[in-house]
Amino acid sequence: MTPEKATQSHCPYCALQCAMTLTPSPAPDAGEGVSVAPRAFPTSKGGLCHKGWTSGSVLRAPDRITEPLVRNAAGDLEPTTWEHALSMIAGTVRSIQAEHGRDAIGVFGGGGLTNEKAYQLGKFTRTVLRTKHIDYNGRFCMSSAAAASNRAFGIDRGMPFRLDDLAGTGAVLLLGSNVADTMPPFVQHLAGVRERGGLIVVDPRRSATAALTDPVAAGEGGLHLQPLPGTDQTLLLGLLHLVVADGLTDEEYLAARTTGWDEVRRSVSLWWPSRVAATTGVPEEQLRRTAALLAAASPSRGGRGAMILSGRGSEQHTDGTDTVTAAINLALALGLPGRPASGYGCLTGQGNGQGGREHGQKADQLPGYRMIDDPAARAHVAGVWGVDPDSLPGKGVPAVQLLGKLGGEVKALFVHGANVLVSAPDATAVRRRLEQLDLLVVCDFVPSETALLADVVLPVTQWAEEEGTMTNLEGRVLRRRKAIDPPGQARSELEILADLARALGSQVHFDTEPSLVFDELARASAGGKADYSGLSHAVLDAEDSTRGHYWPAPAGSGGTPRLFARRFAHPDGRARMVAVSPGAPEDDLRRDAPVYLVTGRVLAQYQSGAQTRRVEALNAVAPAAFVELHPHLARLHQIDDGDDVAVTSVRGTAIARARITGTIRPDTVFMPFHWPGDGMANAVTNDATDPVSGMPEFKVCAVSIARADLFVPAQVEVLV
């Protein structure tokens, strides 16, 4: 039944997970909806962005999917019963696996699923389907930072400290993240460092976040570094060179708490200031000032603390893992990790991008951040699941490789909480592969572009219609609570996976009550890096309204708000410093593609836009894709503000309206990636990946631009 009183929960969108109070309210012609109000919480401080304020309207979107759909002989999706849909899926899966083997089935998950659903999806994949082919869209989001953090620290928690620690720090180096647009309430935490003139933002555009470096009141302001796309690693190596050359390293900390420093120190001798300035386009004076600000704020020099934070702009490259490693090396050289108001952290994007990868959606991981090729990990998790460890499949492949196998080795795909037709790189090629599948099953609550291509669409519950937990960007585990009943025949994925397991003849037990699934997750994670064994819905219900709990949270503990105070997570307790060297973009500038494309988000839309594009108030602010370009570049190509512009790579073309601005580099254009159709940025982006993390190179590729009425499509005939 629908609760009668207001319900405390959290926003369905980004990983800040702003706190909300939900109150049931009638929605005209659409049954019951909710009204949304912010509430006090340490991360959001009573704030919500435009997306959060309007999130309730998606619950009763006019095209909400409320019954199962199956594609008929005429090629149209038509309503059917749950029994028929599940029977059809099970029969087709059996047939495919009988002919092509278990690994012919693939599963693609999402960073918006609750911990319970992410866990159950991984369990279902490995015990019922018994396929190795599972990954999730978090591979597009956090994987390079995760790989670098695991390599350096032995553990991957996006922010290994509390978000409100930012209030006391003296300097913040923010790389490749436009938080003022992507998670606006986050900006409150930067107020102190802005007033102290310690905010340093690295971005090829003068984004809303970069503009925060302007002077505040009587302060002198921070710094906006505007490097050439793809050169963030060179910038970081140059900063470390200056820290070493000027004698600003914390040698006592390095000797006591790290390994590999001598090799790293030697390697950065190659990156002297004039070379770095010539490569990145960042003036030497700004490089020196940045190094001095970070060093002066470091605790070892009597400062308030310093933090280095990275986002997708610096990570979504073929050398993204090494770029994050360079950031971590700089932090370690200054003695930051584990000290008050200091350290390195990664800003998770998706609502449960952190928890979604900890409990089984990633190709190489089991619950608790255990590695699937570790015999002890397999034995522990198999014991919780009641299966033979030898029956579990081995390591799969990252998302881009998985999508590349569609129609070939992988004949069927289950998609949960993702819209790969808009969000994946080289999206036109992904569409062709999806169309070659024998079976595409999509669980969704709105007809996303991927759902509209499916053979079977299963209607699922949304955030305000379900119980569960989410893990935010700090590693804080939070409660999601049910405020209203779902419409029509929509079901939780916990129920759907249990029903599919039965339809496929599995004897493995699947709970459908979220609190029981979480209890099982806690047991499966016990002793792992991401240990949730001390948590339960009851524990979180007692604390969530004030703070939540941070993992690792072993049984008997109160959680771990801050990591690394005494030791890192490697067996010897030391951080691993690794010498790195930058590589060029895989798709670099050339005569026929002389401009870099970078992609990103806008304030009023989210991810692939499947939810936010259904909100009238958000569309009024951001109705369509656009191309941001510098006046010099516009004049060169005879483009006026508002003209349609064709942006072309070797993979495809996107066409969108020109926005001419002096706040972007003259050699770079920017497109947001929220829209399908002609303006789909990911028709142009590159699916080359980082060799360590599997992260695709969304953030830089070579393109040509032309006014759309002068564009010659024959230029890209080779693509089709």
C-alpha positions in Angstrom: 0.0 0.0 0.0 1.1 3.6 -0.5 2.4 5.2 2.6 0.1 8.0 3.9 2.8 10.3 5.3 5.8 12.1 3.8 8.7 9.8 3.0 12.4 10.6 3.3 14.5 9.5 0.3 17.1 10.8 -2.1 17.2 12.2 -5.7 17.1 9.6 -8.6 19.8 11.4 -10.6 23.5 12.1 -9.8 25.8 10.6 -7.2 25.5 13.6 -4.9 22.2 11.9 -4.0 20.5 15.1 -2.6 18.1 14.4 0.2 14.4 14.8 -0.5 11.0 14.6 1.3 8.4 12.9 -0.9 4.7 13.5 -0.4 2.0 11.6 -2.4 -0.1 13.9 -4.5 -2.6 13.4 -7.2 -1.3 13.8 -10.8 -4.0 14.8 -13.3 -5.1 11.9 -15.5 -2.2 9.8 -14.4 -3.0 8.4 -11.0 -0.9 9.3 -8.0 2.4 11.1 -8.1 4.7 12.8 -5.6 5.6 16.3 -4.7 9.3 16.9 -3.9 10.9 19.1 -1.3 14.6 19.3 -0.3 15.6 18.4 3.2 18.8 19.0 5.3 21.6 16.6 4.6 25.4 16.8 4.8 26.0 16.4 1.1 23.2 18.6 -0.4 22.7 21.0 2.5 19.1 21.4 1.8 19.7 22.1 -1.9 18.3 20.6 -5.1 19.0 21.3 -8.7 16.4 21.8 -11.4 16.4 18.1 -12.3 15.8 17.1 -8.7 12.9 19.6 -8.2 11.2 18.2 -11.3 12.0 14.5 -10.7 8.5 13.6 -9.6 7.0 14.3 -13.0 8.9 11.4 -14.6 7.0 9.0 -12.4 3.8 9.6 -14.4 5.3 10.5 -17.8 2.5 10.2 -20.4 4.5 7.4 -22.2 5.4 5.5 -19.0 5.6 1.8 -19.8 3.1 0.0 -17.6 2.8 -3.4 -19.2 5.1 -5.9 -20.9 5.7 -5.4 -24.6 6.7 -8.0 -27.2 7.5 -7.3 -30.9 4.9 -8.9 -33.1 5.3 -10.4 -36.6 4.6 -6.9 -38.2 7.6 -5.5 -36.3 5.6 -3.5 -33.7 5.8 -3.6 -29.9 2.4 -4.7 -28.5 1.2 -5.4 -25.0 1.3 -8.9 -23.7 1.1 -10.7 -20.3 3.9 -11.2 -18.0 3.6 -15.0 -18.3 4.0 -14.8 -22.1 6.9 -12.3 -22.0 8.8 -14.4 -19.5 8.1 -17.6 -21.3 9.3 -16.2 -24.6 12.5 -14.9 -23.0 13.2 -18.2 -21.3 12.6 -20.3 -24.4 14.7 -18.1 -26.6 17.6 -18.1 -24.1 17.5 -21.9 -23.8 17.6 -22.2 -27.6 20.5 -19.8 -28.0 22.6 -21.3 -25.3 21.9 -24.8 -26.6 23.2 -23.9 -30.0 25.9 -21.3 -29.2 26.9 -21.9 -25.5 26.3 -20.1 -22.3 28.4 -17.1 -23.2 26.1 -16.3 -26.1 24.0 -14.3 -23.7 25.1 -10.8 -22.6 23.9 -8.6 -19.7 24.4 -4.8 -19.6 23.6 -3.1 -16.3 23.4 0.5 -15.1 24.8 2.8 -12.5 21.3 4.0 -11.5 20.2 0.6 -10.2 20.0 0.2 -6.4 22.7 -1.9 -4.7 20.1 -4.6 -4.2 19.2 -4.8 -8.0 22.9 -4.5 -9.1 23.8 -7.4 -6.8 20.9 -9.5 -7.9 21.6 -8.8 -11.6 25.2 -10.0 -11.1 24.0 -13.1 -9.2 21.4 -13.9 -11.9 24.0 -13.6 -14.7 26.5 -15.9 -13.0 24.2 -18.5 -11.5 21.3 -18.7 -13.8 22.5 -17.6 -17.2 26.1 -18.7 -16.2 27.6 -16.3 -18.8 30.8 -14.4 -18.4 29.4 -11.5 -20.5 28.2 -8.9 -18.1 29.3 -5.2 -17.7 27.6 -1.9 -17.1 27.5 1.7 -18.1 29.7 2.7 -15.2 32.5 1.5 -17.4 31.9 4.7 -19.3 32.0 6.7 -16.0 34.4 5.6 -13.3 36.6 2.8 -14.6 39.8 4.7 -15.2 39.7 6.4 -11.7 38.8 3.0 -10.2 41.7 1.2 -11.9 44.2 3.9 -10.9 42.9 4.0 -7.3 43.1 0.3 -7.0 46.7 0.3 -8.4 47.8 3.1 -6.1 45.8 2.6 -2.9 44.6 -1.0 -3.1 41.0 0.1 -2.9 38.6 2.2 -5.0 36.2 4.5 -3.2 35.6 7.5 -5.3 36.1 10.0 -2.5 38.0 8.4 0.4 36.9 11.2 2.7 33.7 13.1 3.6 32.4 15.7 1.1 32.1 18.3 3.8 35.9 18.0 4.4 36.1 20.3 1.4 34.9 23.2 3.6 38.2 23.3 5.5 40.7 22.7 2.8 43.0 25.4 1.5 43.3 24.4 -2.2 41.4 22.2 -4.6 42.6 21.2 -8.1 39.5 20.1 -10.0 40.2 18.3 -13.3 37.6 17.7 -16.0 34.5 18.2 -13.9 31.8 20.8 -14.4 30.1 20.3 -11.0 28.2 23.6 -11.2 26.1 22.1 -14.0 26.2 18.4 -13.3 25.6 18.6 -9.5 24.9 22.2 -8.5 24.4 21.7 -4.8 28.0 20.5 -4.7 29.2 24.1 -5.2 28.3 25.0 -1.6 31.2 22.8 -0.5 33.6 25.0 -2.5 32.6 28.3 -0.9 35.5 28.3 1.6 38.2 27.4 -0.8 36.9 30.0 -3.3 37.0 32.7 -0.7 40.6 31.7 0.1 41.6 31.9 -3.6 42.5 28.2 -3.7 40.1 26.8 -6.4 41.9 25.7 -9.5 39.8 24.3 -12.4 41.2 22.5 -15.4 38.9 22.6 -18.4 39.3 23.5 -22.1 36.0 25.5 -21.7 35.2 28.3 -19.4 32.4 26.3 -17.9 30.1 27.4 -15.1 32.6 25.7 -12.8 35.6 27.4 -14.3 33.8 30.7 -13.7 33.9 30.0 -10.0 37.6 30.9 -10.1 36.6 34.5 -10.6 37.4 36.7 -7.5 35.0 36.4 -4.6 34.3 39.6 -2.7 37.8 41.0 -1.8 39.6 37.8 -2.6 42.0 37.4 -5.5 40.2 34.5 -7.1 41.5 31.1 -8.2 42.8 29.8 -11.4 41.3 28.4 -14.6 43.7 26.3 -16.6 42.6 25.8 -20.2 44.7 23.0 -21.7 44.5 21.4 -25.1 42.1 18.5 -25.0 43.9 15.2 -24.2 46.9 16.9 -22.4 45.8 16.7 -18.7 48.4 14.0 -17.9 51.1 16.2 -19.3 49.8 19.1 -17.2 49.9 16.9 -14.0 53.4 15.7 -14.8 54.5 19.2 -15.2 53.1 20.2 -11.9 54.9 17.3 -10.2 58.1 18.4 -11.9 57.8 21.9 -10.4 57.0 20.4 -6.9 60.2 18.4 -7.1 62.3 21.1 -8.6 61.2 23.6 -6.0 61.8 21.3 -3.1 58.1 21.1 -2.1 57.7 17.3 -1.8 57.0 15.7 1.6 60.0 13.4 1.7 59.2 12.0 5.2 55.7 11.0 4.1 57.0 9.5 0.9 59.6 7.4 2.7 57.2 6.1 5.3 54.1 5.6 3.2 54.9 4.9 -0.4 56.8 2.7 -2.8 58.0 3.7 -6.3 58.8 7.3 -5.6 62.4 7.3 -6.9 61.3 6.1 -10.4 58.4 8.6 -10.5 60.7 11.5 -9.5 63.2 10.6 -12.2 60.4 10.2 -14.8 59.0 13.8 -14.3 62.4 15.4 -14.9 61.3 15.2 -18.6 58.4 17.6 -18.1 60.0 21.0 -17.5 57.7 24.0 -17.6 58.4 25.4 -21.1 57.8 21.9 -22.6 54.6 21.5 -20.7 53.4 25.0 -21.6 54.1 24.3 -25.3 52.3 21.0 -25.2 49.2 22.0 -23.1 48.9 25.6 -24.0 48.8 26.5 -20.3 51.2 29.4 -19.5 54.2 28.7 -17.4 53.1 31.3 -14.9 49.9 29.5 -14.3 51.7 26.2 -13.9 54.0 27.7 -11.3 51.2 29.4 -9.4 49.2 26.1 -9.3 52.1 24.1 -7.9 52.7 26.8 -5.3 49.1 27.0 -4.2 48.9 23.2 -3.7 52.2 23.0 -1.9 51.4 26.0 0.4 48.1 24.4 1.4 49.6 21.0 2.1 49.5 20.0 5.8 53.2 19.2 5.8 53.9 22.9 5.1 51.5 24.1 7.7 48.6 24.6 5.3 44.9 23.9 5.8 45.0 20.9 3.4 44.8 20.4 -0.4 42.7 18.1 -2.5 43.0 16.9 -6.1 39.6 15.8 -7.6 39.1 14.3 -11.1 36.0 13.9 -13.3 35.3 12.4 -16.7 37.0 15.2 -18.6 40.4 14.0 -17.5 39.5 10.3 -17.3 37.7 9.4 -20.6 40.8 9.0 -22.6 42.9 6.1 -23.9 45.5 7.1 -21.2 42.8 7.9 -18.6 44.1 5.4 -16.0 47.6 6.9 -16.3 46.2 10.4 -16.1 44.6 9.6 -12.8 47.8 7.9 -11.7 49.6 11.2 -12.4 47.1 13.0 -10.2 47.5 10.5 -7.4 51.3 10.7 -7.7 51.1 14.5 -7.3 48.9 14.1 -4.2 51.2 11.6 -2.7 54.3 13.7 -3.4 52.7 16.5 -1.4 51.7 14.1 1.4 48.0 14.6 1.0 46.1 11.2 1.1 45.1 10.3 4.6 45.6 13.7 6.1 42.8 16.2 7.2 41.0 18.1 4.5 43.4 16.5 1.9 43.8 13.8 -0.6 42.8 12.6 -4.0 39.2 11.8 -4.9 37.1 11.0 -8.0 33.7 12.6 -8.5 31.3 9.8 -9.4 28.6 10.8 -11.9 25.7 8.3 -11.9 23.5 7.9 -8.8 24.9 4.6 -7.8 28.0 4.5 -10.0 29.9 3.6 -6.8 27.7 0.9 -5.4 26.8 -0.4 -8.9 30.3 -1.6 -9.5 31.0 -3.0 -6.0 28.6 -5.8 -6.0 28.8 -7.7 -9.3 28.0 -5.7 -12.4 31.5 -5.3 -13.6 33.0 -8.0 -15.9 35.7 -9.0 -13.5 34.1 -8.5 -10.0 32.0 -10.4 -7.5 30.2 -8.7 -4.6 32.3 -6.8 -2.1 34.7 -5.8 -4.8 36.1 -9.3 -4.9 37.9 -10.3 -8.1 36.2 -13.1 -10.0 39.4 -14.9 -10.9 40.4 -15.2 -7.2 39.6 -18.8 -6.0 39.0 -17.7 -2.4 36.6 -15.0 -3.6 34.7 -17.5 -5.8 34.4 -19.9 -2.9 33.1 -17.3 -0.5 30.5 -15.9 -2.8 29.5 -19.3 -4.1 28.9 -20.4 -0.5 26.5 -17.5 0.0 24.7 -18.3 -3.2 24.6 -22.1 -2.6 26.3 -23.1 -5.8 29.5 -24.9 -6.7 32.4 -22.3 -7.2 33.4 -24.2 -10.4 30.0 -23.4 -11.9 30.6 -19.7 -11.8 31.9 -18.3 -15.1 35.2 -16.5 -15.4 36.1 -13.0 -16.2 34.2 -11.2 -19.0 35.1 -8.2 -21.1 34.6 -4.4 -20.5 31.4 -2.8 -21.9 32.8 -1.5 -25.2 34.2 -5.0 -26.1 30.9 -6.6 -25.0 29.0 -4.3 -27.3 31.4 -5.1 -30.0 30.5 -8.8 -29.7 26.8 -8.3 -30.3 25.5 -10.2 -33.3 28.6 -12.3 -33.3 29.7 -14.2 -30.2 26.8 -12.6 -28.2 23.4 -13.4 -29.7 21.2 -12.0 -27.0 21.4 -9.1 -24.6 19.6 -8.0 -21.4 19.7 -4.3 -20.7 18.9 -2.9 -17.2 19.0 0.8 -16.4 20.9 1.9 -19.5 20.2 3.5 -22.9 23.2 2.4 -24.9 21.9 3.7 -28.2 22.5 7.2 -27.0 25.2 6.8 -24.3 27.7 4.4 -26.0 30.6 5.7 -28.1 30.3 5.2 -31.9 26.6 4.8 -31.3 25.6 4.2 -34.9 27.8 1.1 -34.9 26.2 0.0 -31.7 22.7 0.3 -33.3 23.8 -2.0 -36.2 25.0 -4.6 -33.8 21.9 -4.5 -31.6 19.8 -5.0 -34.7 21.7 -8.2 -35.5 20.8 -9.8 -32.1 18.4 -12.8 -31.9 17.0 -11.4 -28.7 17.1 -7.9 -27.0 15.4 -7.6 -23.7 15.2 -4.2 -22.1 13.9 -3.4 -18.6 12.9 0.2 -18.4 10.1 2.6 -17.3 10.1 4.8 -20.3 10.5 4.0 -24.0 14.1 4.9 -24.4 15.8 4.7 -27.7 17.2 1.3 -26.8 13.8 0.0 -25.5 12.2 1.0 -28.8 14.6 -1.4 -30.6 13.9 -4.3 -28.2 12.2 -7.6 -28.8 10.8 -7.6 -25.3 10.3 -4.6 -23.0 9.6 -5.2 -19.3 8.1 -2.4 -17.2 10.0 -1.7 -14.0 9.5 0.4 -10.9 11.1 3.9 -10.5 12.9 5.4 -7.5 9.9 6.6 -5.5 8.1 3.3 -6.0 10.7 1.0 -4.5 12.8 0.3 -1.4 16.6 -0.1 -1.5 19.9 1.5 -1.0 22.3 3.7 -3.0 26.0 4.5 -2.4 26.9 8.1 -3.1 30.1 9.7 -4.4 31.7 9.6 -0.9 31.0 5.9 -0.3 28.0 6.8 1.9 25.3 4.1 1.9 21.9 5.7 1.8 18.3 4.5 2.0 15.9 4.8 -1.0 12.3 4.5 0.3 9.0 3.8 -1.3 6.5 6.7 -1.4 3.9 5.5 -3.9 2.8 2.4 -5.7 3.9 1.8 -9.3 1.4 2.2 -12.1 -0.2 -0.7 -14.0 1.8 -3.9 -14.1 5.3 -2.4 -13.4 7.4 -4.7 -11.3 10.7 -4.4 -9.4 13.7 -6.0 -11.2 14.1 -8.1 -8.0 10.8 -9.8 -8.9 11.6 -10.0 -12.6 15.0 -11.7 -12.0 13.4 -14.2 -9.6 10.6 -15.0 -12.1 13.1 -15.5 -14.9 15.3 -17.7 -12.8 12.2 -20.0 -12.2 11.2 -19.9 -15.9 14.8 -21.0 -16.8 14.6 -23.9 -14.4 17.1 -22.6 -11.9 17.2 -23.9 -8.3 19.1 -20.9 -7.0 17.1 -18.9 -4.5 16.3 -15.3 -5.2 14.7 -13.1 -2.6 12.4 -10.3 -3.8 12.2 -8.3 -0.5 14.8 -5.6 -0.8 15.9 -5.8 2.9 16.5 -9.5 2.5 18.5 -9.0 -0.7 20.6 -6.4 1.1 21.2 -8.9 4.0 22.5 -11.4 1.5 24.6 -8.8 -0.2 26.1 -8.0 3.2 27.0 -11.6 3.7 28.5 -11.9 0.2 30.6 -8.7 0.7 31.9 -9.7 4.2 35.7 -9.6 4.2 35.9 -7.9 0.8 37.2 -4.5 0.1 33.7 -3.1 -0.1 32.5 -4.7 3.1 28.8 -4.0 3.8 28.5 -6.8 6.4 27.8 -4.3 9.3 24.9 -2.7 7.5 21.2 -3.5 7.0 18.1 -1.6 6.1 17.4 -1.4 9.8 20.8 0.1 10.6 20.5 2.6 7.8 16.9 3.5 8.8 18.2 4.4 12.2 20.9 6.7 10.8 20.0 7.8 7.3 18.1 10.9 8.2 21.2 12.4 9.7 24.3 10.8 8.0 24.1 7.3 6.6 27.1 4.9 6.8 30.4 4.8 4.8 31.9 1.6 3.6 33.9 -0.4 4.4 31.5 -1.2 7.2 32.5 -4.6 8.6 30.2 -6.2 11.2 30.5 -4.5 14.5 31.9 -1.2 13.0 30.3 2.1 12.5 31.7 2.5 9.0 34.7 4.3 7.7 34.2 8.0 6.7 37.8 8.6 6.0 40.4 6.2 4.6 44.2 6.0 4.7 44.8 7.8 8.0 47.2 5.1 9.1 47.7 2.8 6.1 46.7 2.1 2.5 44.9 -1.0 1.5 47.8 -2.9 0.0 49.2 -5.7 2.2 52.2 -3.7 3.3 50.1 -0.6 4.0 52.0 1.6 1.5 50.7 3.4 -1.6 52.1 2.3 -4.9 53.5 5.2 -7.0 53.8 4.3 -10.7 55.7 6.3 -13.4 53.5 7.1 -16.3 53.9 8.8 -19.7 51.2 10.5 -21.7 49.9 9.2 -25.0 48.3 11.1 -27.9 44.5 10.7 -28.5 43.8 7.6 -30.6 41.9 9.8 -33.1 44.2 12.8 -33.4 44.1 16.0 -35.4 45.0 15.8 -39.2 44.3 17.8 -42.3 40.8 16.5 -42.9 39.9 16.7 -39.2 41.7 19.7 -37.7 39.5 20.4 -34.6 39.0 18.5 -31.4 35.5 17.5 -30.2 34.9 17.3 -26.4 31.6 16.2 -25.0 29.8 16.7 -21.7 26.5 17.6 -19.9 24.3 20.5 -19.4 22.5 21.6 -16.3 18.9 20.7 -17.3 19.5 17.2 -18.8 20.9 14.0 -17.4 22.9 11.2 -19.1 21.2 9.9 -22.3 18.2 12.2 -21.5 15.7 9.3 -21.4 14.2 10.7 -18.2 14.9 14.4 -18.4 13.8 14.9 -22.0 10.3 13.9 -20.8 10.1 16.9 -18.4 8.6 20.0 -20.0 10.3 22.4 -17.6 13.8 21.0 -18.4 13.2 21.0 -22.1 12.3 24.6 -22.0 15.8 25.3 -20.6 17.7 22.8 -22.8 15.5 21.7 -25.7 18.1 20.3 -28.2 21.8 19.6 -28.9 24.2 22.4 -29.7 27.7 22.9 -30.9 29.8 25.4 -28.9 32.7 27.0 -30.9 35.0 30.0 -30.7 34.4 33.1 -32.8 37.7 32.6 -34.7 36.7 29.1 -35.7 33.2 30.2 -36.6 34.5 33.0 -38.9 36.9 30.6 -40.5 34.0 28.3 -41.5 31.5 31.1 -42.2 29.3 30.0 -39.3 26.9 32.4 -37.5 25.3 32.0 -34.1 22.3 29.8 -34.6 23.4 28.2 -37.8 23.2 24.4 -38.1 26.6 22.9 -37.9 27.8 19.5 -39.1 30.4 17.9 -36.9 32.0 14.9 -38.6 34.5 12.2 -37.6 35.5 9.0 -39.3 32.6 7.4 -37.6 29.7 9.7 -38.4 28.2 13.1 -38.3 26.1 15.1 -35.8 24.2 18.2 -36.8 23.2 20.9 -34.2 22.8 24.6 -33.7 25.9 26.8 -33.3 26.6 28.6 -30.0 29.5 31.0 -30.6 31.4 31.9 -27.4 34.8 33.1 -26.5 34.9 30.8 -23.5 36.2 27.8 -25.4 39.5 27.2 -27.0 39.7 28.1 -30.8 40.8 24.6 -31.7 38.0 22.8 -29.8 34.2 22.4 -30.2 31.9 21.1 -27.4 28.7 19.1 -27.7 26.4 17.7 -24.9 25.5 14.1 -25.4 21.9 13.9 -24.0 20.1 13.8 -27.4 19.4 11.1 -30.0 18.8 11.8 -33.7 20.7 14.2 -35.9 22.3 15.9 -32.9 23.6 12.7 -31.2 27.2 13.5 -30.2 28.0 9.8 -29.7 27.5 9.2 -33.4 30.9 11.0 -33.7 32.8 9.9 -30.6 35.5 7.2 -30.6 35.2 3.7 -29.1 38.9 3.3 -28.6 39.6 2.3 -25.0 42.1 2.7 -22.2 44.1 -0.6 -22.1 43.9 -0.9 -18.3 40.3 0.2 -17.5 38.4 -0.3 -20.7 37.2 3.3 -20.5 36.2 4.7 -24.0 37.8 7.9 -25.2 34.7 10.1 -25.1 36.4 13.3 -24.3 38.6 13.9 -27.4 38.5 13.0 -31.1 39.4 14.7 -34.3 36.5 16.2 -36.3 35.8 18.6 -39.2 33.1 21.2 -39.0 31.0 22.8 -41.7 27.8 24.8 -41.9 25.2 22.2 -42.4 24.0 23.7 -45.7 27.6 23.4 -47.1 28.2 19.9 -45.6 29.0 17.2 -48.2 27.8 13.8 -46.9 30.1 12.0 -49.3 32.9 12.8 -47.0 31.8 9.9 -44.7 30.5 7.4 -47.2 33.2 5.0 -46.0 31.4 4.7 -42.7 28.2 3.2 -44.0 
